[in-house]
Amino acid sequence: MTTMEPGISPHIDKLREDIEHGMVDNIYRRRFLPNNKLHEILTLDAIKNAVKELPFHEEDRIGLPNRINNEGKRIFAMLIYNHWQHLFIKFLKRKLLDNRLPLSEDDAAAITSLAIGRRLARETQWAFCPYEFQANMYENDEEIEEQMILPIIGAEEAGNGAFGNVEKITISPSQQNFMDKKAAEVIIARKMISGDIHDFEKEKRNLRLLNQRRHPNIVPLLGFYTYGDKYNFLFPYFDMDLGRFLKAESRHHEFQWDATFYSALTGLASALSEMHNLDLNEADHDIDFKAIGYHHDLRPPNVLVSTDSFVLADFGLGRLKGAEELSQTEFKWNGGWYAAPESHDMERKPLPVGRPIDVWAFGCLVAEVITYMLKGVVGVQEFSARRLQEFGYAWHSHYFHNAQGSLKNEVVEWMKMLTKENPSPDLIPQLIKISLDALEPNPKARPPMADLHRRLADLSIKKHFGSIQDIFREIQTTIGEQTSVGQNDQMLLKYAQPRFEAWGHALDLNKCDASIHLTDQPEKYIEVMKTLSGRLRKVSNKQDLEEGSKIVEEIDELWNLLPTELEPVAQEGWGLRQQTWRLHDAQALSVQDSHRDRLDPSTPKTSLQTRFKEAALYFKDSLPRSIQAKLDDIPGTTSVTDVYNFTESIQEEQKRREKLRHLSKIEIYLTRLHEYATNINFIICGDSSILTLIWRPIVLLLRESKIRDDAFDSVVNAFAVIGQSLPDFKALPPVADLKTESHEITIWFFQDILSFYREAFQLFDNPSWGFDFNHWWPSCHAGILTIEGRLERLSVLLAAGVLEGAFKKEHELRKGLMGYSQAQSVENPLELLSCIRTTLNPCDYDTTLEQLEDLRCDQTGAWLFESQPYKDWETGSQADTQILWLKGIPGAGRYMYLLRCLFNILRAFGHRIYIKIPPLIVVLTFIQNISNVDHRKDCSL
């Protein structure tokens, strides 16, 4: 055993001091060492130095620092902190390490004295194993024993909910998994319910079921747990609720724009509609469950406000019942002024109520939100004051209904006043109409929340559409002054505006009273338009002047969401607006004219866009019909986002089959292709017929090849090869700034990319490719490598600045290749036909054998016929010898020896032997290769 001078352990003393300084107090004044401090203090080097100072046998020290670092860091820290570090070997030998924490009194006492064991088990250990909140706490009941130290280091009251208080709590970042452990501060909301477990269980059931939908406007449940006699729910913390929102002098974050109010109300209506008719299925939510429900407590303090949305919260009074149960239950008083007329009688006695009470409360909420949007906090206060009336027995209230159950005249007059001040075509009258419909005194006549949600969604989409149009107009009037905006971005913005308008007009968004009939969830449209608004405002406010391509992508996403039946309408409107845009914008017209070029004087001048369209049409016409049909069957796919969505679905499928492939290899191809598509967007003006051919073939090639791993890997590798040969288009100047020759090169890139697709498609045109992939792929791959070479030349040419001599050389080379290709397209089928004729037509094998016999030298193969293995094989004397193996390197003459063997056999047996080629193979080869020949008149047998 190593001896040490008593008291000399500077490293251990330093660790003890650091642990003391690393301790923090929770809100209950209990100290603990957070995980991050534990690992920060007890590094491997610090442990090694401490172990050197311990009185352990040499053999016990072997590997000890690593064991402590990996398995016993908490135990070691606890022992050092309490001056018990010499006991660590005993803990190690009894395998009482970190994974056994917290220790029982018996385990602790077995190592040391009873007194120390009890102290360790009852007090000391808890500071070194504080509770850690898990990310999936919402899945199971968590009962935390009272000795466990909760890592809550701050708390302040945030409000009162039904049956409980809400606190804003701060958690030690390393003791939770709700968000980044490295965050400077982690703040969440905690609702504590005391006493009646029935209230806790009811709200827990509501929250767990609603949480399965992951609705963006229903507050997500982070977890729930029991600690002592307190039942606790954990939620994300919101620093604003609608009650304080309506009292704020200035608008909150994104609500400075009116359109945000519309989308926020739409989201809240969607959340209530979801709760009124909850539908869960086993495939998506692990259970099949249908329920009807209500919130029963919809009022401003129970609606949380994010930067741009309203979020439904506090479900303590809510109910979710099976679809077959009665939906009514007795009303419960909750405060506020949104109670429906049917909730109580003149004496405030509660009455049975159902889902319509939420509809009434929503109507009240919409009325106050409209008032705040139009008149601010002063208007809300005035509206509330006007509603103040006596409500039976000298009791006054701000309810929206009177004692007789009718909507107060003051409410009706207030809404009329707002309508008059904001007449059509403003959307305010329609928004007010929604509020008044919800404030129908007869609960049976009130519209369902699903209907209100649909109507609000229509208004929200229209409002965002109008708002974006206004931003576009503002940008177009000031864009000339923004000299920092690049010419390419300017032209992209000029291109984006009419394209956006064409999309909106196809949906009748320009018509105030028209209904929008959408097949998909309207929230998708709203979210994209919110993002688009944000990008446009950055340009308008000069915060980000390089948003042009991203703005175009957002508009393309909106086009992808269009119902199929409206696509022709949008395309027609887009064509008309393109013409108007070009005719009335002199700058755009001059730039467009500068792009007109055709180097071959024999060809009439056409626009670059027309050249792209010609290349696209030629490509489609050159594809086999089967490939064309498969391409047409793929919906949408006009951007890199669409391709990423498809690749994610492939990876999920491969993950389920535990056969993940190297799909990341195509990243370089997708990145370069996206840069190229952005670069030429100015030329093609977002033409979906061109964008479709850039992106859709990728989806088809991946989809078709995934049935075979080797085929999928080969296609992915081909994408990687072509991606490497493409230049970094992002580093190149915008197309508008390039010289004329460079415009031609952009078309050549397009043609070569399409040629790459065409080569790869050859494989999948063959119905039997899946059975004989290795036979068909090499020829496709050879063609792809040829295209790779062409693309590499173009990349070099473009990077060098497109010198005139090099450009003409490439132009002539391409013309020569085209002529050669056309000649080959005629000669190859004829050559193939000759081979097939020779194969199919009967021939005289005797003559062929005699000709081959004449070619050999005398005595060739004589040694073979004298060998014993050959003699045994020829005579059949060895019954088990049926095969004669002839081994040799290529070119050694195995076929001549085989021929000599045939002649020997012929002489020995006196008859002819015919080597038959299966006719089916020949016929299939013939059909496969002749099927695409244009000169069929020259291919008759």
N, C-alpha and C positions, 0 to 999 in steps of 0.2 A: 504494500500500500504506500502511496506517495505521502510523504509527511510535509506539512506546511506550518509556517509560523502562525500562531493564533492571531486572528484579526486582520491578516494580510490577504485581502481578496478584493482588489480595486475594481476589477471588471464586474464582479457580482454586485458590489456596492453601487456601481454606476447604473447597472440594470435596475436595481431596486429603486434608485432615485428617479430614473426615467419612467418606470411604471407608476410611481406615485404622481409624477407630473402629468402622465397620460390619462389618469383617471378623470371621469366626468360625473356630474350629479344628474340624476333624472328628476322629474318634477316631484317625485315623492322623497327626495333627498337621500336616495340610495346611490352609492358610488359603483361605477363599473368601468372596465377597460374595453373600449371599442375595438372591434376586429382590426381596423386599419392601424390603430396605435400598437396593438399586439405585434403585428407583422413588421411594423416600422421599427420597433424597439428590438425585438428578438430576431435579428438577422442571423444567418448561418455563421458569419464571422464572430458576432457577439456571443453566440452559443459556444463556439469553439473556445473562445477565450475564457468563458465562464467555467467550462468543463475542466480546463487546465487547473483551476483553482479549487476543485472539489476533491475531497479525500477518498477517491475511488481507487480500486485495484486497477493495475494496468490493463488486464484482460477485459475489465468492465468498460474501459474507455474506448475500446475498438468499435468504431461505427456509431458511437453514442451521439455525437453532435447531429448526425443525419437522422437518427431515430427521433431525437427531440424535435428537430425542425419539421419532420414529416408527420409525426404521430403524437408528440407530447408537449407541444409548445405552451398550451394553456396550463397544464399541470406544472410545468417547469416554472412559468411566470408566477403562478400562485405560490409555489414553495419558496421561491426566491423572495417574494414580497413579504412572506411571513417568517423568513429566516429558517425555513425547513428544507433548504435545498439538498442537504445531505440525505434526505429520505427518497430522493428520486429513484435510486436503484431499486428500492423496495417496490415502488409503484410499477416500475418497468417489469420486474420479475413476476409480479402478480397480474400483469397486463391491464393495469388500471390507468389507461392513458386517455387522451382527449375524447375518444369515441365512447367512453364509459361515463362521461359527465352528463348530468350531475351524479355524484357518488352517493350511495346510501351510507347511513351511519355505520352499519356493520362492515362494509368494505373499507371505510376510512379507519375505523378502530382496529381492524385486523393488521394494519400496517404500523400504527403507532399506538400511543396510549389512548385509553378511552376518552379522556378529557380533550386531547388534541383532536381525536377523530370526530367527536361530537361538534367541536367548534368548527372544524373544517367542513363537515357536512351541512351544518345548520346555518353557517354565516359566510365563512371565507370563500368557498368555491363559487358562490353566485355572482360575485363581482367579475369572475373570469369566464363565465359562460352566459352572458346576457342574452335575452331573447332576440331572435332574428326573424323579422317579418318576411314571409315567403310570397312569391309572386302569385301563387295559386291558392291563397288563403280562402278565396271565395268558394272553393270546391267542397270543403269539409268543415265540420264544426271543430273549433280549436278551443280547448279548455286549458288555459295557462295557469299552472300552479302559482300560488301567491308568493312563494319564495323566489320565483323567477323575477329577475329585474327587467322591467320594460324599458327599452332604450329611448324613451320619450323625454327629450331635454327641454321642451318648451310647450306651453299650452295657454291659450287665451280664448275666452268665450266668443263664439261667432254667431250665435243665434239659438232660437228654440224651435224644435220641431214637434210633431205629434208624439207624445209619450217620451220625449227625451230632449236633452240639451246637445247642441252642436258646438264642438271646439275646433279651433285651428291649432294643430299640434305640429311640433318639429321633431323629427326622428333623426337620430345619429345616422348619417348617410351609409356607413358601412354595415349597419344592422338591418337593412331592408333590401328587398329585391323588386320594389315597385318601379324604380327608376335608376339612373346611373349611380353606382356606389361612389363615384368620384365627384359627384355634385357637391357644390359648396354648402347647399342647404336643401333639405327635403321637407317640404310642408304638405300635409294632407289634412283632410277633415275627418273628425271622429264624432260619431253620434253615440251617446251613451244613454242606455235605457236602464232605469233602476226598477227593481221590484218585480212586476208581473212578467213572467217568462212568456205568457201567451201573446203579449204585444210584440215581444221580440221575435218569436217564432213566426207570427203572421207576416211581419215586415220582411223577415229573412226569406220566407217562401216567395213573396212577391218579387223581391230583388233578385233572387237566384233564377227564377223563371224568366223575368224580363232581361236579365243579364245575358241569357243565351242568344238573344237577338243582336247584341252588340250595336244597338241603335245609337247613332251619334248624338241624338237629342234626349237620351235617357241617361242619367248620371251613372257611370259604371261603378260596380261594386268591386272594390279592391280586396276586401276580406271582412270576416267577422270572427269575433272571439269572445270568450267569457273569462273575466278576470275578477276573482272574488265574487261579490254579489252584483257586479256590473256586466251588462250585455252591451257589446260594442260593435258598431259598423264603421268601416273605413272607406272613404271616398276620395277622389281627387279634390283638391282645394280650389275653389273659385273665389276670387276676391271681390266679386260683385254678384248681387242678386237683383231681381227686377224691382223689388221695393226700393232699394237705394238708387237703382238706375233711374227710376222715374222722379227721383228727388234731386238728381245731379244737375248742376248748372250747365255743364258742358257735356257734349255727347261722348260716349264711351268708345274708345278705339275705332273700329271700322264702322261704327254706327254714325259716324259723321256723314256717311252717304246714305241717302234714303233707301236705296236698293237693299241695303243690309237688313233693314227692318222687315222687308217683305220676305226675304229668304229665312230670317230668324223665326217669323211667325209660321212659315211653311213647315219648318223643321219641328216646331213645337206641336203643330196640328198633327204631323205625322207620328210623333211620339204618343200622343193621346189616342190616335186612331189605332196604333199598334196595341196599346193597352186595352182598348175596348174590345178588340178581337184578336187575341193572341193565338198564333198558329205555329206550333213547333213540330218539326218532323225528325225522325230518328237519324236520317242521313246527315243532317246538318247540325242537329242540336242534341243528339243522343236519346231523345224521347219523342214519342208521338203524343202531343197534348194540344187540345184546343180549349180555349177558355174565353169567357167574357169577363170584363173587369171595369173598374173605374178608379179614378184617383181620389175623389171625394174631398180633396183639400187643395184645389188649384187656386192659388193666390200669389201675389208678387213675391213674398219671401221664399216661396217654394219653387220658384223658377230661377235657376242660376244663369248667369250671363258670362259667356266667354268673350273673346275679342270680336266675334262676328256671329254668335248664335245664342239661342235660348235653350236651356237644358232642364228637363223636367226632373224634380227631386222630391224627397220626403214622401215615401209611400206608406207611412204609418197608418193612415186611415183608409188606404186603398184595399181593394179586394180583387182576387182572381178566382172565379168560380168555373167549374166545368160547364161546357156549352149547354148541357142538359139541365142545369140548375136554374132557379129563378134568379134574375139579376138584381132584384130590389132588396134593400136592407134599410134599417133605420138610420136616418140622418144623424150625424154627430157634429156638435158645435165646435168650430175650430178658429173662430175669429175672422176678421176681415169683412169685406162688404160684397163678396161675390156669391153669397148664398142665393140659390134659385127660389122662385116663389113657392114651389111645391115642397120645399125643405121643411117648413114649419107652419104652424097656424098663427092666428092673431096673438096668442098667448106665448108664442115662441116654443110651443111643444113640438118636438121632432116628429117628422112623418116619414113613411117609407119612401125611399128614392132609388133611382137607378142611374144609368149612364148619362141621361140628359142633363143632370146637374153639372157635369163637366163641360157640356156644350154651352150651357148658360154662363158658367164661369169664364170660359174661353171668350165668349162674346164680350163680357165685361173687360177682360184683359186687352182684347184687340182695340176696344174703344179708348182705353187709357193710353195704349201704345201709339195709336194714331194721333191722339191729342198731344202727346209728348213730341212726336215727330214733327208736328206742324206748329205747335205753340210753346214747346219747352215746358220747364217745370212750372212756370207761372200758369200755363194753360191747364195743367193737371190739377193744380190747386184750385183754380177757378171752377173746373168741371166738378170736382169733389164738393166744393162749397154749394154749388147749385143743386146737388142731389140731397143735401141735408134737409130732412123732413121729419115730422113727427110720425112715429110708427106705433101707434096704439099705446094707450095708457101713459101718455106723456113721455114716451121713450123716443129719442131721435136717432136717426141712422143715415148713413150714406149709401144704403142699398141702391141697386139699379131698378128695383121694383117698389111699388107702394104697398100699403097694408092690404089692399084688395087683390094683390097679386099681378097687377098690370105694370107694364113698363112705364116708368115715370115720364111725364111729359117733358121734364127738364132734359132727360137723356135724348128724347126724340128731337127736341128743338136744337140741342147742342150738335147733334149729328147733321141736322139740316143746315145749320150754320157752316159747319166744316165743308159740307158738299157744295154749298153756294160759293164759298171762297176758293174752292179747288174743283171747278167744273171739268167735264170731259173736254178734250181727250185725256186729261189726267186720270190716273188709275185710282185716285182717292175715292171717288163715288162708288166704285166696285168693291173697294176694301171696306167701306162703311156699310155697304149692302150685306156683306158677309157678317159683319158684327151684328147688325140688326136682325138678320135671319137667325143667328144664334140666340138672340135675346127675345125669342118668341115665348110669351108667357105659358102657352100650352106645351107641356113637355113632349106630348105625342107628335106635335107638329114641328118640332125642332129638327133640323137636318142632322144626319149622323156625322161624326167627326171625319169619316172617310170622304164624304162629299165636300166638307169644308176644306179638307187637305187638298183635294184635287183643284178646287177653285183657287185657293191660295197659291198653289204651284203654278197655275196658269199666269196669275198676276205677277208672281215673282220672276218667272222667265221673261215676261214682257218688260217688267221694270228694269231688269238687268240688261236686256237688249237695248232699251232706250238709253240707259246710262252709258253703255259702252259706245253707242253711236255718238253721244255727246262728247265723250273723251276723244274719239277719233277726230271729230270736227275740230276740237280744240288743238289737237296735235297738228292737224293739217294746216291750220291757220298760223301756227308758230314754228313749223318745222323748218322753214326757210331761215329763221333767225338762229336755229340751233346748229351752228356751224360744226359743232363737235359730233353731230350725228353723221355717221358714214353714209356715202351715197348708196351703198347696197342696202343698208338698213332703212334709209329713206324710201327707196323704191319698194322694199318689202312691206313697209307700212302703207304705202299707197296701193299696193296690190291687195293687202289684207282687208282693208275697209270694204271695198265692194264685194269681196268674197263673203265676208261676215254678213253684209246686208242681204245678199242673195240667199244665204242660209236662213236668216230670220224671216224673210218674206215668204219663203216656201212653207214656213210654219204659221203664216199670217200673224206674226208678232207685231207687224206695223198696224194692225187693225185692233182698235181698242176693245171692241165688244165681241170679237171672234173667239171661239173656243179652240184650244189646242188639243189635238188628239194624239197623244204619245203612247207608244206601246211599251217603252221602257220606263224605269223609275225616273220621274222628273228631277229628282235630286242630282242625278248624274249631270244633266244639263246645267243646273244651277251651280254646282261645284266647279265645273269647267269655266263657266262665265265669271265666277268670282275670281278664279285664278287669272283669267284673261284681263279682268278689270285691274287687278293688282299690277300686272306687267305693264299695261298701258299707262297707269298712273305714274309708274317709275319713269317712263319716257317723258310723260307730260311734266313731271316735276324735276326732270333732269337728274334723277337719282341713278338711272341706269340707261345709257343711251345705246346699248347693244342688245336690245330685247327683240329685234325684228324677227329673227328666225324662230324664237320661242313663241312669239305671238302667232305666227303662221301655224305652228304646230298645234296650239290650242284651238285655233279655228278649224284646222283639219280634224281634230278630235270631235268637234261639234258636228262636222259633216258626217263623220263615221257613225254618230248616234242617230242620224236621220232615219225615220222609217223608210223602208225600201220604196214604198209607193210615192214618196215625196222626192226621191233623188232626181227623177227627170225634171221636175218643176224647179228644183234648186239649180240644176245644170243649165237649164234654159235661162233662168234669171241671171246666173253667173255670166253666161255668154253675153247677154245684153249689157250688163254692167261693165264688162271688160271693154266693149266697144265704146261705151260712154266715157270710161276712164281714159282710154287712149286718145279719143277725139278732143277732150276738154283739158287735157294735161299736156302742155307743150313739152315740158321737160321729159315726161315719160315717153312721148312720141319720138323725141329726138334720140333718146337712148335706145328705144326699140329699133329705130331706123339704123342707128350705128351698128347694131348687131346683124343686120342683113348682110349676108355674104355667101358667095358660092364660088369656089376657086375655079371650077371647070366652066369656061366661058360658054360651052354648048348647052349648059343647063340654065333655065330661067332663074332669076333671083327670087328666093322665097325667104320668109322669116325663119329665124332659128327655131321658134316654137313649131313651125310647120315641119322643119327638118326632123325634130324629135318625134313628132307624130308619125311621119313617114317611116322612121326607123321602128317605131312601136308597131305599126301596122304590118310592116314586112316581117317582123319577128313573130307576130301572132299567126300570120298566114303561113309561115314556114314550119309551124309546130304541127305535129300529128294531131288528128282530131281528138284522140283519147286524152292527150295532154291539155289541149284547149278546154275540153269539157271539165277536167279536174281543176284547172285554174279558175274557170268561171264559177265553180261550186264553192270556192273559198270566199266568204263574205269580207267586205271591208279591206283591211290591210293596205293602208296608204302611208304608213309612217313606221319608223323604227319602234315606236311604242307598241304597235300591234304585233310586231315580230317578237319583241321581248315577252309580251303576254303569252304568246304561243310557246316560246322556249321554256317559260316557267311551268306551263302545263305539262310539257314533255318531261321536264326534270322531276316534277311531282310524280308522274307515272313511273319513271325509271326508279325513283326512290322507293315506291311501293313494291316494285319488282326486285329491288336490291340490285339493280344493274345500272348504276350511274355511269354515264359516258362523259367524255371530255368536251362538253358543250361550250365551255368557256373559250375554246379555240376560235370560235367564230366571232368573238368580241371585236377583234381588229377589223374584220370585214364589215360588221355592222357599224362600227364607229366611222370608218372611212366612207362607207356608203351613205351614212347619215350626213356627213360633212359635204359629200358630193351633191346629195339631194337638196341640201340647204343652199348650196352655191348656185345650183341651176334653177332654183325656185323662181328667181327673177325672170328667167327666160320662159319657163313653162307655165308660169302664172298658176301654180297649184293644180295643173291639169291632172285629175284623178286617173285618167286612162294611162298616163305616163308613170305616175307614182305607183300605181297598181303593179305595173310590170317591173318596177325596181324592187318592190318589197314582196309581192305575193309569191313569186317563184321560190323564195327562200322557205316559206312555210310549206309549199308543196314538196320540195325536195326533202326537207326534214321529215315531213309526215309520211311520205312514201318509203323512205329508206329505213325508218325506225323498226320495221318488222325483222330486220337482220342487223345484228350488232356490227358485223364487218362492213356492211353497206353503209350504215349510219356513220361509222368512223371514217369511211372513205369520203363521204360527202362532206362531213365536218372538216376533214383535212383539206379538201378542195377549197372550201370557203377560206380557210386559213391561208392557203397558198395564194389565192387571188387577193385576199386582203393585204398580204405583205407586198404585193406588186402595185397596189394603189398608192398614190401620194397622200401626204397630209394636206387635204384640201383646206383645212381650217387655217393653215399657215400661209395659204396663197391669197393674193388680192381678190376682192369681189369680182365677179364676172364682168360687171359694168366697167371696171378699171383695166381690164385686160385688152391686149391688142387683138386685131381681127383674127389672126391665125389661131389664137388661143380659143376663140369661140368654136372653131372647127374641131379642135381637140376635145372640147367638152362633149361634142356629138360622138366623136370616135370612142371616147370612154363609154358612153351610153351603148353604142353598138357592140363594143367588146364585152361589156357586162351581160348584155342580152345573148351574145354568142356563147358565153360561159354557161348560161342557163340552158341554152339549146343543146350544147354538148352533153351536159349532165342529164337532160331529159331523155336522151337517146336510150339510156339504160331502162327507164321506166315505161317506155313505149312497148317494150317486149313483154307480153303477158307472162312469160316463163322466167323472167329475170331472177325471181326469188329462188329458183332451183339451180340456176347456173350463173350466179353473180360473178364469180371469178372468170368466167369465159367472156362476159360482155363488158365488164368495167374497164379493162386495160385500154381498149380502143377509145372509150370516153375520156379516160384520164390523159391519154396522149393528146387529144384535142384540147383539153383544158390547159395542159402545159404549153401548147402553142399559143393559146390566148394569154397565158401568163407572160410570155415573152413580149407579146404586142403591148400589153399594159405597162410592162417595165420600160419599154422604149418611150411610150407616151409620158410616163412619169418623169423620165430624164429630160425629155424634150420640154415639158412644161416648167420644170425646175430651172432649166438653163435659159429661160426667157424666150423660147420659141424663135431660134435663129432662122432666118429665111431659107438658107440652104438646107438645113436639117429638116425643116418643115416640108419643103418640096420633095426631098428624098423620101420621107415617110409617106407623103401623099402618093408618089409614084409607086412605092412599094405596095401600098394598100390596093392601088388599082391593079397592079400585077397579080397580087394574091387573089383578087376578086375574079380576074380573068382565068387564072389557073383553077380556082375553085369551080367556076362554071364549066370549064373543060372537063375537069375531073368528074363533075356530076353527070356528064354524058358518057365518058369513057369507062368509068368504074362499073356501072351496071352492065355494059356490053362485055367487058372483060369477065365479070362474074358470070354472065350468061354463058359465055364460052366454056368456062370451067364446069358449070352445071350440066351443060349439054354433054361434055366429055364424060362426066361422071354417070349421068343417067343412061346414055346410049350404050347398048351392048357392045362389047369389044372382044377381040380375039386374044385370049390370054396366052395361047401358045406362042403367038407372034411376039407378044410383049416379053414373055419369059426368054425366048430365044435371043431377042435383042439385048436383054440384060446379061445373058450368058456370054455373049460375044464381047462384052465390055470387060470381063474379068481376065486377069492374067492366068496363064497356065499354072497348074499346081496350087492355085490359091485355095487355102483351106484344107490341103492334103493332111497336114498335121492333125487337124481336128478329127478327121475321119479314122485316123489310126489310133486315136486315144481311146482308152478303155471306157471312160464315162459315156462317150458317144456311142460306142459299140453296144454297151449295155442298154442304152436308151433306144437305139435303133432296133435291136432285136427283141427288146422287151423281156430280156432274161431276168431283170430285176423287177419284180412285181410292184415294189414300192417306189420305183423310180419312174414317175410320170412326166416330170418336167426337167428340161435341160437348160441350165442357166448359162447365158453368154454374157460375161462382164467385160467392160472396157470403157476407156475414156471416149468422149465424143470424137468422131472421125477415125476411130480405130478399125472400122470396116465390119461392124456387127451385121449390118444389113446384107453385105455381100456374103458373109458366112451363112446367114439365114437362107439366102438365095441358093447357095451351094447345097445346103441341107435339103431344100425342096427338090432339087434335081436328083439327088441321090435317092430320095424316097420315091420319086416318079419312076426312076429306072428299076428300083427294087420291086415296086408293086404294079408297074405297067399301066397305070391310069393317071388321069389328070386330077390335080387338086385345085379347086377354085377358092380364092379368098373373097368372101362375100362382105360387102359393106352394107349395113342395114339400110334399106331404102328409105325408111321413115326419117332418118337423120338428114339424108340428102334432100328429101322433099321439103322438110321443115326449113332447112337452110335456104332453099330456093325461094320459098314463099316469103320468108322473113326479109330477104335482101331485095326481092323484086317489088315488094308491096309499095315502096315509096319512090319507084323509078318513074320519072316523067315520060321517058321515051319508050312507052310500052309497045309501040308498034314495031320496035327493033328487037323485042325480046320474045318473039314467038318461038316455040320449040319445034 
